[in-house]
Amino acid sequence: MRTTIDGAGRIVVPKALRDAMRVQAGQQVDIVFTDGRLEIEVAPTEARVVSDDEGVRIVPEEPLPPLTDEVVRAALEHTRR
């Protein structure tokens, strides 16, 4: 997909790509310049390990998008290929 860089140096990531990456407004991404290309990845979510009466679990430091049936199915299909 082709997009443009505005006068402030911002790049608009087309909606189809944002949807494919599951990126939402305000979510952080990492951008790296490698071999003449820009690579954009969703930034890892900071989390902590909690141990309580419910057991041991990992709790994200910030809210995450909901994990839907559709997302789980897509991940399963992707790993089966």
N, C-alpha and C positions, 0 to 999 in steps of 0.2 A: 504494500500500500504506500502511496505517496502522500506526504504531508508537507507543511511549510514551517519555517522558523520565523517567529515574529520579530519585531524590532528590539524587543527586550531579551531575545535569545531563547524564548520558550518554544517547545515543540508540543503540538497537539497530538496525542496518541489517539488514533481513530477508535470509535466505540467498539467496533468488532474486535479489535486487539485488546482493549481494556476488558471486555467481557471474557475473552479467551483466557486472559491472565487472572481473571477474577480480581481486578484492581478496582478499588472504589475511591471516590474523592477523599482527599486527606490522607490516604494510605501512603506510607513511605516506600520508595523504590531505590535500588542501587543502580547507578549508571557507571559503566566502565568503558574506557576507550581501549580496544584491543585490535591489533592488526588492521588499522584503518576503519574500524567499525565501532559504533556505539552499541553496547549490549545493556539491556534494561532487565532487571530481575526484581521480583518482589522482595523487599528487605525482610530478613528473618525477624520473627516476633520474639521479643524478650519475654522470658518466662521464668517462673521459680517452681521449685519442687516443694509441695506441701504434704506433710504427714499429719493426719488427724484420725479421728474415730472412723472416718469413711475409708481410710487407707492412705496409700501414697499416690499422689497425682500431680500432674504438671498444670499450672495455672498461668495463663498468659497475662502479661502486664497491661495489655490494652485489649479492648474488645476485638473479636475476630468476626468475619462474616459468617453467617449461619452455614452449618454443614448440612446440606440438603441431600435427599435421596438421589437427585440428579447428579450432584457433584460426586457422590460416592460411586454411582454407576459409571460415570465418565472415567474416574480414576481406575476402576477395575478393568474397564475396557482398554484403557491406555496401557496398563501393565500386562495385559494378555496378548498384546500385539507383538 
